[in-house]
Amino acid sequence: MEQDLFNDLLQSLKEAKAIAHGEAQPSRRFTVAPPDVKAVREQIGLSQSEFARLMRVSVKTLQNWEQHRRNPTGPAAALLKIVLTAPEIALKTLHP
């Protein structure tokens, strides 16, 4: 490894450590807002039980998402984004 590259990496690690210990502020911060599950469901006009079946989750899980007690993660969050962006295609593909 070139010495310059090594020194850059070492400096980055020192900065990361300082940020993690609260000794420095990050240069930028990203926040990702969870989807509004209830709005997505209402936009496509499905009941809670129909939407839960479409998403392949329990009604209780859907209710937790809608009431912001929990947030969808991973594949569920990705699927919600697809449903929000292209509801016709999502419904056609996912509806039994």
N, C-alpha and C positions, 0 to 999 in steps of 0.2 A: 504494500500500500504506500502511496506517495506520502511524504511527510506533511505536505500542505493539507491533503485530504484528512489525514489522521488528526491533525491539529483542529480542523473544522469540526470533525466529529466529537473530539474531546470537549471543545468549547460548547457544542450543542448539549452534550450530556451535563456539563456544569450548569448551563442555563436551565435545563429541565429540572435538575435537582433543586436549584434555587426557587423555581416556581412551585414545585411540589412542597417545599418547606415554608412557603409563604414569604420568602425573602425577596421575590421579584414578581412582577405582574406579567402575564402572558401578552405577547404582542397582538394577538387576536383571539377571539373566543367565538365558537359556533354553538348555537342552540337550535335544536330541532324540535319543533312543536308537534305534539302528538295529534293525530287526526281527530276531528270531531265526529266520532262514530255515529252519534245520533243523527247529525245532519246528513251524513252519507246515507244512512239507512232511510231517512225520510225523503231524501232527494230521489231515491229509486223506488219509493213507495211500497216498501215491504214492512210487514209486522216484525216485531222482535223475534218471534219464533221462526218466521220465514227467513229472516236475515241470518239468524244464528245457524240455521240449517245450511244456508248458502255458504257461510264462512266456515262451516264444520266445527263450530264451538257450541258449548252449552248456552242456554238462554241466560243462566246466571253469569257466565263469563261476559256475555254481551252486555248485560245490565251493569256489571262492574265497569266495563269500558265506558258506557254511556254516562254513568254517574261519576266518572273520573276517580273511582277508587283504585282502578288499575289501568294500565295503558297497554295496548297491543304492541307486541314486539316481533321482530324477525319476520317470518313469512306472513303472519297475520297483518302486520303493518304494511308490508309490501302489497298484499292483496287488497287492502283497503284503499291504497293509493291508486291501484288499477281500477277498482270499482268507481272511485271518485273521478278519475280521468276519462275512462271509457266505459260507462255503465252498460251500454247496449251490448258491447262485446263481452264484458264480464258476465252479465246475466245469461247471455246466449251460451257461453262456454261452461259456466258453473251450474246453471239451473238444471235440476234432474228432469 
